[in-house]
């Protein structure tokens, strides 16, 4: 997996472009979110740079050193600062932080670790903090077959559903949770009609039992 992402990010071209994800951008703007933000599986930094330009203190991580290199290059070009670590999530120093918002933008983790990752991510969010998520739906595979440029994992167990989001993030008030067909235009690898799950959650003060 690490080798695949390093190969994808090693090219001069930004695989998913340099503009932020539209849903991420619109959500940050609408809710006027401030403070510390965590961006897991951030790749080449397009969302991290947008967050930093909007005065958030940015923490990001990925398994790809090539992704980090591209992100830091883009940050320098845009004259912003970001904190970016490379490695396994549970080994990183950022797990000692607490965040006002976490954004999972097409962050598809292997099924054997996804629940652990999501549980830990939820722990890192402050009470009343936000979780923003956009990822491919399990129903996306039918569109992926029509147009491989739509991108996304081919393993259905790595994809999202509304019910799975409710189950894995029980301690969040649902502000938005929907499956939606969107037209992606993000670099070379997200270029087609796609089915996504979009979620905005606000962490409750008292965990659900």
N, C-alpha and C positions, 0 to 999 in steps of 0.2 A: 504493500500500500504506500509506504513512504517513498519507494523508488518511483512509483507511478506518478505521484504528485511532484516529486523533484523534476522528473522529466518534463512534465507539463509546464511547470513554472520556469524552467531553465531558458526558454526562448525569450527573446527581447520583447516580443508582443505580450501584452497582458491578456491572459487566457479568458478572463471574464470582463475585460474592459477596466477602465479606471473610474467610471461613474459609479456612484453608490447604487445599491439595490433600491428600486423605486419604493417598495413597501417600507423598507427600513427608513429611507429618507422622509417619506410622508409621515410615518409614525413619530419620528423624532421631532419633526416640525410641529405636528398637531398637538402633542402633549407637552411640548416645551421642556423636555427632560434635561436635567442637569446633574453634575456630579461625576462619579466614576462609572465607566462602562467596560464590560468584559465582552470580547468578541472571540469565541472559540472557533477553531478551524477557519481562521481569517484569511488564509491564502495570501494573495498579493496586496491586500491592504485597502481595497477601494472603500469599504465601509468604515474602516478605522480612520482613514484620512478625513472622510466627511464628518465623522463624529468629532475629531480633533478641531476641525475648522469651525465647529459649533460649540467650542469651548468645553467639551467634555474631557475628563482625564481618561485617556484610552489605555486599556490593557488588552493585549491580544495574544493568541498562541496558535500554533499549528505544528504538525509533525514535519513540515518541509522547510529546510533551511533556505531553499531557493525562493519559497514564498516570502520568508522574512526578508531576504535580500531585496526582493522587488518592492516589498512594502516600505522598507526604509528608504529606498531610492525615491519612491513616490512621495513619501513624507518630506524628504529633503526638497524635492521639486516644489511642493506646495507650502513649504516653510512652516511645517507643524511638527510637533514631537509626539511620538507614541512609544509605549512600552510593549515590547514584543518578545515572547519567549518561544523556544522550540523544544519539543519533547512530549512525553506522555503527560497528560493532564494532571494525574495524581502525583507526579514528581516535581511539579513546577511551584515556584515561590508564590505565584499569584493566588494559589489556593488558600493563602493566609489572609487575603483581602476580603473586604465586603463591598458589594457593588450596589449602585442605585439602579442599574439596568444591565441586563445581559441580552445580547442579540444573537440568536442562532439563525444564521442566514445560509440556507442550503448546507447545513452542518449535519451530514448523515453519518452517524457512527455505526460500526458493526453491531449486529443485534445482540451478540454475547456481552457487550459492555454498555450498550446504550442506556439501559435503565440506571446503571451505576453512575454514568456520566450525568444524566438528567437529574438524578437525586442530588448529586454533589453540586451541580450548577444551581439548583433551587436553594440549597443551603447557603450559597454565597451571596444571595440577593437579600438586601435589607428589607425589613418589614415596610410595606407600602412601596417597595421598589417594583420595577417593571421587568417582564420577560417579553421579548419580541421574537417571534419565530416565523420564518417562511421556509417551507421545504416541499419537496415533491410528494404528492399524494400516492397512495397505493394504486389509485386509478390512473395514474400518469403513464403506466406502462403501455397502455393501448395507444396513446399519442406518441410515445417514444418509438414504437414499432413503425408508425407511419413516417415519422421524421426523426432519425437518430440525432440530429442537431439539437433536438430539445434537451438533450443531456439528462443527467441524473443516474443514480444507481440502477442496475438491472435486477438486483436482488430485491424482491418485494418486501422482505423482512427489514430492509433498511429504509423503507418509505413510511410515510406518516398517514394517520387517519384521525378523524375527529375524536373517536372513542379512545384511541391510544393517548392523545394529548391530555384528555380529561383524567385518564388513569395515572399518567406519569407526572403530572403537575397538579396534584389535588389541592395544594395549599395556595392556590391563586384564584382570585376573583376573575371571572372571564369578562373581559371588555369586548373582545372580538374573537370568534372561533368559527372559521368557515373553510369549506372547500370551494375553490374557485378556478375557473379556466382563465388563464392570462396569456398574453403574447409576450414572451421573453425576448429581450434584445440586449444581451449581456455578453459582449465579446464573441469569440468563435464557438463556444461550447454551450451557450444557452440562447438558441436562435430558433424559436418555434412556439407554436401554441402548446401550452403545458397545463397540467392540473396540479395545483398546489394547495397546501394547507397553510392558512394564515392564522396566527394566534397572538393576541396581546393579552397578557395577564398581569394583574396587580397582586403582589404577595400580601396575604392576610397576616395580621399580627399573631393569630393563634393557629398553629398547624391543625389541619383536619385529622380526626382520629378514625 
